[in-house]
Amino acid sequence: MDNKLGAAVYEPLLSPRPQGTAEEAKRLLRLAGPIVASCVLQNVVNMASVMFVGHLGELPLAGASLATSLANVTGYSLLTGMATALDTLCGQAFGARQHHLLGVYKQRAMVVLGLACVPIALVWAYAGRILLFLRQDPEIAAEAGAYARWLIPSLAAYVPLQCHVRFLQTQSVVLPVTASSGATALCHLLVCWALVYKAGMGSKGAALSNAISYAINLVILALYVRLSSACKETWNGFSREAFKDLCRFTELALPSAMMICLEWWSFEVLVLLSGLLPNPQLETSVLSICLNTGALLYMIPLGLTYSISTRVSNELGAGQHQAAKTATKVVMYMALSEGLVISLTMTLLRNVWGYMYSNENEIVTYIAKMLPILGISFFIDGLHSSLSGVLTGCGKQKVGAAVNLGAFYLLGIPMAVLLAFIFHLNGMGLWLGIVSGSVTKLLFLVFISWSIQWDKEAVKAKDRVFSSSLPLA
């Protein structure tokens, strides 16, 4: 399809339509609710595997925990980030009513992400040696290496699964994703029990169960895509077009990955730094509890992030730049509201929160001191994560990646080191340093979002969609 024909198709979409804030809030909530549930349920797979291993002894638990952390940093975070390129491409194509492009983009993503799995699999295959090189305990490194090797098969299902999830979410088809995630979480408990105990595979069975559960989730969603009338126009079967323009897709996928990974990795750096503090066992335990608490609660703003990226990309693709601007304003009000409620709740429960993780008074008291800071951190993260979703909807992942690099690695982590080791604030100093990075990121994103020229972004979305639009066979 040439540019003239593309413009002719796109032109009828440019007429403005009224969009009230109440209506937009309802749309965002209808998207965010199921997405939050999906994110929580999808996290059950890795959590449950480690929990089953925990009943096998301290060494298997330490190995599985270390391997899971390594797999998240070197693999799952990268693949998840790369898949968010579909939030831009599929979302804008759906808004522009170029429905056939969604299937092409999904296949293209599977090809690129599949190629990215090759170096990831090599890292996991040699995880034991890598951990020994990093001076980890030899027994734990060997256990983690074995666990990581048995995680490699999960990549074969994880890649197409992530692509299917993005493919559906950008069409606002979220309930099937939630339902499949729930069914998978239930199946995973059974599969994990069968492999770990009945088959006698131990921790290796727990790792292999991830691959089986991801495959179950993938099969459910793949059947839905092929059989449901909701995807009749967006899925036209496999196409050789998936192997075209791979470089253009990669140019968007890599900054998409960096936008997510740079922030994700900064929190992993905190865990490493906590091991260098006085009383490292206490500091690492408390920091791990704070990270687990934050990760669970972060599912709520994450739902808003995915929702606003879908809404912005859809409206820009449709040429409705005012509607995209309205959606951005509404999601910020929502992020402010939920952030205040949860942060206040965490502060009020600070003296009892620690008992959910430990009965030791030293840990409970330390957590009580940390929770107000964690609440502030959560509030700020909720705001800037929504703005990150706006950037993704606009296709500005390179800007988002640059902001994360500057905020967390040029300011946040150096500040954390300064406060923890020079001013001797220990774990609290580490977290305050990351909070300073989060505040910096928020300020940058507010300025960038305020400067967005929405009408020009709608034109850019049109150009992106119709430059890769293909005539139907």
C-alpha positions as CSV (number, residue, x, y, z in Angstrom):
1,M,0.0,0.0,0.0
2,D,1.6,3.3,-1.0
3,N,1.5,6.5,1.0
4,K,-1.3,8.1,-1.0
5,L,-3.6,5.1,-0.5
6,G,-2.5,4.9,3.2
7,A,-3.5,8.6,3.7
8,A,-6.8,8.0,1.9
9,V,-7.6,5.1,4.3
10,Y,-6.5,7.1,7.3
11,E,-8.2,10.4,6.5
12,P,-11.7,9.4,7.7
13,L,-10.3,8.5,11.1
14,L,-9.1,12.1,11.7
15,S,-12.5,13.6,12.6
16,P,-12.6,14.3,16.3
17,R,-15.0,12.6,18.6
18,P,-16.1,13.7,22.1
19,Q,-14.3,11.9,24.9
20,G,-15.3,12.6,28.5
21,T,-13.0,11.9,31.5
22,A,-15.6,9.7,33.1
23,E,-15.9,7.5,30.0
24,E,-12.2,7.3,29.7
25,A,-11.8,6.3,33.3
26,K,-14.3,3.5,32.8
27,R,-12.3,2.3,29.7
28,L,-9.0,2.3,31.7
29,L,-10.5,0.5,34.6
30,R,-12.0,-2.2,32.3
31,L,-8.6,-2.7,30.9
32,A,-6.5,-2.3,34.1
33,G,-8.5,-4.7,36.4
34,P,-8.1,-7.9,34.3
35,I,-4.5,-6.9,33.4
36,V,-3.6,-6.6,37.2
37,A,-5.1,-10.0,37.8
38,S,-3.2,-11.4,34.9
39,C,0.1,-10.0,36.0
40,V,-0.3,-11.4,39.5
41,L,-1.4,-14.9,38.2
42,Q,1.5,-15.0,35.7
43,N,4.0,-14.3,38.6
44,V,2.6,-17.4,40.4
45,V,4.5,-19.7,38.1
46,N,8.0,-18.7,39.2
47,M,6.9,-18.1,42.8
48,A,5.3,-21.5,43.2
49,S,8.3,-23.3,41.7
50,V,10.6,-21.7,44.2
51,M,8.2,-22.5,47.0
52,F,8.1,-26.2,46.1
53,V,11.9,-26.3,46.0
54,G,12.0,-24.6,49.4
55,H,10.5,-27.8,51.0
56,L,13.5,-29.8,49.6
57,G,16.0,-28.1,51.8
58,E,18.1,-24.9,52.2
59,L,20.6,-25.7,49.4
60,P,18.0,-26.4,46.7
61,L,16.1,-23.2,47.8
62,A,19.2,-21.1,47.6
63,G,20.1,-22.4,44.2
64,A,16.6,-22.0,42.8
65,S,16.3,-18.5,44.2
66,L,19.7,-17.5,42.7
67,A,18.9,-19.1,39.3
68,T,15.5,-17.5,39.2
69,S,17.0,-14.1,39.9
70,L,19.7,-14.7,37.2
71,A,17.0,-15.9,34.7
72,N,14.9,-12.8,35.4
73,V,17.8,-10.4,34.9
74,T,19.4,-12.1,31.8
75,G,16.3,-13.5,30.1
76,Y,12.7,-12.9,31.1
77,S,13.2,-9.2,31.6
78,L,14.8,-8.7,28.2
79,L,12.2,-10.8,26.4
80,T,9.3,-9.0,28.2
81,G,10.8,-5.7,27.3
82,M,11.3,-6.5,23.7
83,A,7.7,-7.8,23.4
84,T,6.4,-4.4,24.5
85,A,7.3,-3.1,21.1
86,L,4.1,-4.7,20.1
87,D,2.3,-2.3,22.5
88,T,3.2,0.5,20.1
89,L,3.0,-1.3,16.7
90,C,-0.1,-3.5,17.3
91,G,-1.9,-0.7,19.3
92,Q,-1.4,1.9,16.6
93,A,-2.2,-0.5,13.7
94,F,-5.4,-1.5,15.5
95,G,-6.4,2.1,16.0
96,A,-5.8,2.8,12.3
97,R,-8.0,-0.2,11.4
98,Q,-5.1,-2.0,9.7
99,H,-6.1,-5.1,11.5
100,H,-4.1,-7.6,9.3
101,L,-0.9,-5.9,10.5
102,L,-1.4,-7.2,14.0
103,G,-0.9,-10.8,13.0
104,V,2.2,-9.9,11.0
105,Y,3.7,-7.9,13.8
106,K,3.1,-10.8,16.3
107,Q,4.9,-13.2,14.0
108,R,7.7,-10.8,13.4
109,A,8.1,-10.4,17.2
110,M,8.3,-14.1,17.7
111,V,11.1,-14.3,15.1
112,V,13.2,-11.5,16.6
113,L,12.6,-12.7,20.2
114,G,13.3,-16.3,19.2
115,L,16.7,-15.2,17.9
116,A,17.4,-13.3,21.1
117,C,16.8,-16.6,23.0
118,V,20.1,-18.1,21.6
119,P,22.5,-16.0,23.7
120,I,20.1,-16.2,26.6
121,A,20.1,-20.0,26.5
122,L,23.9,-20.0,26.3
123,V,24.1,-17.8,29.5
124,W,21.7,-20.1,31.3
125,A,23.6,-23.2,30.1
126,Y,26.8,-21.9,31.7
127,A,25.2,-20.2,34.7
128,G,27.0,-22.4,37.2
129,R,30.5,-21.3,35.8
130,I,29.4,-17.7,35.6
131,L,28.3,-17.7,39.2
132,L,31.6,-19.3,40.3
133,F,33.4,-16.5,38.4
134,L,31.3,-14.0,40.4
135,R,32.6,-15.7,43.6
136,Q,29.4,-17.3,44.6
137,D,29.4,-20.3,47.0
138,P,30.4,-23.4,44.9
139,E,27.6,-25.6,46.1
140,I,24.9,-22.9,45.6
141,A,26.4,-22.1,42.2
142,A,26.3,-25.7,41.1
143,E,22.7,-26.0,42.3
144,A,21.7,-22.8,40.5
145,G,23.5,-23.8,37.4
146,A,21.5,-27.1,37.2
147,Y,18.2,-25.2,37.9
148,A,19.0,-22.6,35.2
149,R,19.7,-25.3,32.6
150,W,16.3,-26.9,33.2
151,L,14.8,-23.5,32.7
152,I,16.0,-23.3,29.1
153,P,13.0,-25.2,27.6
154,S,10.7,-22.5,29.1
155,L,12.1,-20.0,26.5
156,A,10.4,-21.9,23.7
157,A,7.0,-21.2,25.2
158,Y,7.6,-17.9,26.9
159,V,8.4,-16.0,23.7
160,P,5.2,-16.8,21.7
161,L,3.2,-16.5,25.0
162,Q,4.4,-12.9,25.5
163,C,3.6,-12.1,21.9
164,H,0.1,-13.5,22.2
165,V,-0.6,-11.6,25.4
166,R,0.5,-8.3,23.8
167,F,-1.4,-9.1,20.6
168,L,-4.6,-9.5,22.6
169,Q,-4.1,-6.6,25.1
170,T,-3.6,-4.1,22.3
171,Q,-7.1,-5.0,21.0
172,S,-8.4,-4.5,24.6
173,V,-9.1,-8.3,24.7
174,V,-8.0,-8.8,28.3
175,L,-10.5,-11.2,30.0
176,P,-9.2,-14.3,28.0
177,V,-5.7,-13.4,29.1
178,T,-6.8,-13.3,32.7
179,A,-8.8,-16.6,32.4
180,S,-5.9,-18.4,30.8
181,S,-3.4,-17.1,33.4
182,G,-5.8,-18.3,36.2
183,A,-6.1,-21.8,34.6
184,T,-2.3,-22.0,34.1
185,A,-1.7,-21.0,37.8
186,L,-3.9,-23.9,38.9
187,C,-2.4,-26.3,36.5
188,H,1.1,-25.3,37.5
189,L,0.6,-26.3,41.1
190,L,-0.4,-29.8,40.0
191,V,2.4,-30.0,37.4
192,C,5.0,-28.8,39.9
193,W,3.9,-31.3,42.6
194,A,3.9,-34.2,40.1
195,L,7.4,-33.5,38.7
196,V,9.0,-32.5,42.0
197,Y,7.6,-35.3,44.2
198,K,5.9,-38.0,42.2
199,A,8.5,-38.1,39.4
200,G,11.3,-37.6,41.9
201,M,13.0,-34.9,39.8
202,G,13.4,-32.5,42.7
203,S,14.4,-28.9,41.9
204,K,14.9,-29.9,38.2
205,G,11.3,-30.8,38.0
206,A,10.3,-27.4,39.4
207,A,12.3,-25.7,36.7
208,L,10.9,-27.9,34.0
209,S,7.3,-27.3,35.3
210,N,7.7,-23.6,34.2
211,A,8.1,-24.7,30.5
212,I,5.0,-27.0,30.8
213,S,2.9,-24.3,32.4
214,Y,3.9,-21.6,29.9
215,A,3.0,-24.1,27.1
216,I,-0.4,-24.7,28.6
217,N,-1.0,-20.9,28.8
218,L,0.2,-20.5,25.2
219,V,-2.1,-23.3,23.9
220,I,-5.1,-21.7,25.5
221,L,-4.4,-18.3,24.0
222,A,-3.5,-19.7,20.6
223,L,-6.7,-21.6,20.4
224,Y,-8.6,-18.5,21.4
225,V,-6.9,-16.4,18.7
226,R,-7.7,-19.0,16.1
227,L,-11.3,-19.8,17.1
228,S,-12.7,-16.5,18.5
229,S,-14.5,-14.1,16.3
230,A,-12.8,-11.3,18.2
231,C,-9.5,-12.0,16.3
232,K,-11.1,-12.8,13.0
233,E,-9.7,-9.7,11.3
234,T,-6.4,-9.5,13.2
235,W,-5.2,-13.0,12.6
236,N,-5.0,-14.3,9.0
237,G,-2.7,-17.2,9.5
238,F,1.1,-17.5,9.2
239,S,2.7,-15.2,6.6
240,R,6.2,-14.9,5.0
241,E,5.9,-11.2,5.7
242,A,6.9,-12.0,9.3
243,F,10.5,-12.3,8.0
244,K,10.5,-8.8,6.5
245,D,11.6,-5.6,8.2
246,L,13.1,-7.5,11.1
247,C,15.7,-4.8,11.6
248,R,13.0,-2.1,11.9
249,F,11.2,-4.2,14.5
250,T,14.5,-4.7,16.4
251,E,15.2,-1.0,16.3
252,L,12.0,-0.5,18.4
253,A,12.4,-3.8,20.5
254,L,15.8,-3.1,21.9
255,P,15.0,0.4,23.4
256,S,11.7,-1.2,24.6
257,A,13.8,-3.8,26.4
258,M,16.2,-1.2,27.8
259,M,13.4,1.0,29.0
260,I,12.2,-1.9,31.3
261,C,15.5,-3.6,32.1
262,L,17.5,-0.6,33.2
263,E,15.0,0.1,36.0
264,W,14.6,-3.6,36.8
265,W,18.3,-4.2,37.0
266,S,18.8,-1.2,39.3
267,F,16.8,-3.0,42.1
268,E,19.0,-6.1,41.5
269,V,22.0,-3.9,42.1
270,L,20.5,-3.0,45.5
271,V,20.5,-6.6,46.5
272,L,24.1,-7.1,45.6
273,L,25.1,-3.9,47.5
274,S,23.2,-5.0,50.5
275,G,25.5,-8.0,50.9
276,L,28.4,-5.5,51.4
277,L,26.8,-3.8,54.4
278,P,27.5,-4.5,58.0
279,N,25.2,-7.4,59.2
280,P,24.6,-8.4,55.5
281,Q,22.1,-11.2,56.5
282,L,19.8,-8.7,58.2
283,E,20.2,-6.1,55.4
284,T,19.6,-8.6,52.6
285,S,16.6,-10.2,54.3
286,V,14.9,-6.8,54.9
287,L,15.7,-5.5,51.4
288,S,14.4,-8.8,49.9
289,I,11.1,-8.4,51.8
290,C,10.8,-4.8,50.7
291,L,11.4,-5.8,47.1
292,N,8.9,-8.7,47.3
293,T,6.3,-6.3,48.8
294,G,7.0,-3.7,46.1
295,A,6.9,-6.2,43.3
296,L,3.5,-7.5,44.4
297,L,1.9,-4.1,44.9
298,Y,3.5,-2.8,41.7
299,M,1.0,-5.1,39.8
300,I,-1.6,-2.3,40.3
301,P,0.3,0.6,38.6
302,L,1.6,-2.0,36.0
303,G,-2.0,-2.6,35.0
304,L,-2.5,1.1,34.5
305,T,0.8,1.2,32.5
306,Y,-0.3,-1.4,30.0
307,S,-3.8,0.1,29.9
308,I,-2.6,3.6,29.0
309,S,-0.2,2.3,26.4
310,T,-3.1,0.5,24.7
311,R,-5.4,3.5,24.9
312,V,-2.8,6.0,23.7
313,S,-1.5,3.8,20.8
314,N,-5.1,3.0,19.7
315,E,-6.2,6.7,19.7
316,L,-3.0,7.9,18.0
317,G,-3.4,5.2,15.4
318,A,-7.0,6.4,14.8
319,G,-5.8,10.0,14.5
320,Q,-7.7,11.0,17.7
321,H,-4.9,13.0,19.4
322,Q,-7.3,14.8,21.7
323,A,-8.6,11.4,23.0
324,A,-5.0,10.3,23.6
325,K,-4.3,13.5,25.6
326,T,-7.4,13.0,27.6
327,A,-6.5,9.4,28.4
328,T,-3.1,10.6,29.7
329,K,-4.7,13.1,32.0
330,V,-7.2,10.6,33.4
331,V,-4.5,7.9,34.0
332,M,-2.4,10.4,36.0
333,Y,-5.4,11.2,38.3
334,M,-6.0,7.4,38.7
335,A,-2.3,6.8,39.5
336,L,-2.3,9.6,42.1
337,S,-5.4,8.2,43.8
338,E,-4.3,4.6,44.0
339,G,-0.8,5.6,45.0
340,L,-2.0,7.7,47.9
341,V,-4.4,5.0,49.1
342,I,-1.8,2.2,49.0
343,S,1.1,4.3,50.4
344,L,-1.0,5.5,53.3
345,T,-2.1,1.9,54.0
346,M,1.5,0.7,54.0
347,T,2.5,3.5,56.4
348,L,-0.4,2.7,58.8
349,L,0.4,-1.0,58.8
350,R,4.1,-0.6,59.2
351,N,4.3,-2.0,62.7
352,V,2.5,-5.3,61.7
353,W,3.6,-5.8,58.1
354,G,6.9,-7.5,59.0
355,Y,5.1,-10.3,60.8
356,M,3.8,-11.6,57.5
357,Y,7.5,-12.5,56.6
358,S,9.2,-13.1,60.0
359,N,8.7,-13.4,63.7
360,E,12.1,-11.9,64.6
361,N,11.7,-8.6,66.3
362,E,14.9,-7.2,64.7
363,I,13.5,-7.7,61.2
364,V,10.0,-6.5,62.0
365,T,11.3,-3.3,63.6
366,Y,13.6,-2.7,60.6
367,I,10.8,-3.2,58.2
368,A,8.6,-0.8,60.2
369,K,11.3,1.9,59.6
370,M,11.5,1.1,55.9
371,L,7.8,1.0,55.0
372,P,7.2,4.8,55.0
373,I,10.1,5.1,52.5
374,L,8.8,2.2,50.5
375,G,5.3,3.9,50.5
376,I,6.9,7.1,49.0
377,S,8.8,5.0,46.5
378,F,5.6,3.1,45.5
379,F,3.7,6.4,45.1
380,I,6.4,7.9,42.8
381,D,6.8,4.6,40.8
382,G,3.1,4.5,40.2
383,L,3.2,8.0,38.6
384,H,6.2,7.5,36.4
385,S,5.2,4.0,35.3
386,S,1.9,5.5,33.9
387,L,3.9,8.1,32.1
388,S,6.2,5.4,30.7
389,G,3.1,3.7,29.3
390,V,2.3,7.0,27.6
391,L,5.7,7.0,26.0
392,T,5.3,3.4,24.9
393,G,1.9,4.2,23.3
394,C,3.7,7.0,21.4
395,G,6.6,4.9,20.3
396,K,9.2,6.9,22.3
397,Q,11.0,4.0,23.9
398,K,14.4,5.5,23.1
399,V,13.5,8.5,25.2
400,G,12.3,6.3,28.1
401,A,15.5,4.2,28.0
402,A,17.7,7.3,28.1
403,V,15.7,8.7,31.1
404,N,16.1,5.4,33.0
405,L,19.8,5.3,32.3
406,G,20.3,8.9,33.6
407,A,17.9,8.7,36.5
408,F,19.0,5.3,38.0
409,Y,22.7,4.9,36.9
410,L,24.0,8.4,36.9
411,L,22.1,9.5,40.0
412,G,20.1,6.8,41.8
413,I,22.7,4.1,42.3
414,P,25.6,6.5,43.1
415,M,23.4,8.3,45.6
416,A,22.5,4.9,47.1
417,V,26.2,4.1,47.6
418,L,26.9,7.5,49.1
419,L,24.0,7.3,51.6
420,A,24.6,3.6,52.5
421,F,28.4,3.5,52.8
422,I,29.5,7.1,53.4
423,F,26.7,8.4,55.6
424,H,26.2,4.9,57.0
425,L,22.4,4.8,56.5
426,N,22.8,1.1,55.4
427,G,19.7,-0.5,53.8
428,M,17.6,2.7,54.3
429,G,20.3,4.6,52.4
430,L,20.2,2.2,49.5
431,W,16.5,2.6,49.1
432,L,16.6,6.4,49.5
433,G,19.2,6.5,46.7
434,I,16.8,4.6,44.4
435,V,13.9,6.9,45.5
436,S,16.1,9.9,44.4
437,G,16.4,8.2,41.0
438,S,12.7,7.6,40.8
439,V,12.0,11.3,41.6
440,T,14.4,12.3,38.9
441,K,12.7,10.0,36.4
442,L,9.3,11.3,37.3
443,L,10.4,15.0,36.8
444,F,11.9,14.1,33.4
445,L,8.8,12.2,32.3
446,V,6.4,15.0,33.4
447,F,8.4,17.5,31.4
448,I,8.5,15.2,28.3
449,S,4.8,14.3,28.5
450,W,3.9,18.0,29.0
451,S,5.9,18.8,25.8
452,I,4.2,16.1,23.6
453,Q,2.6,17.6,20.5
454,W,-0.3,15.2,20.2
455,D,-1.3,16.1,16.7
456,K,2.2,15.5,15.4
457,E,2.3,12.1,17.3
458,A,-0.9,11.1,15.5
459,V,0.8,11.9,12.2
460,K,3.9,9.9,13.2
461,A,1.6,6.9,14.2
462,K,0.0,7.1,10.7
463,D,3.3,7.1,9.0
464,R,4.5,4.1,11.1
465,V,1.4,2.1,10.4
466,F,1.1,2.8,6.7
467,S,4.8,2.6,5.9
468,S,4.5,-1.1,6.8
469,S,0.9,-1.7,5.7
470,L,0.6,-4.6,3.3
471,P,-2.1,-5.5,0.8
472,L,-4.1,-8.5,1.9
473,A,-3.4,-11.7,0.0
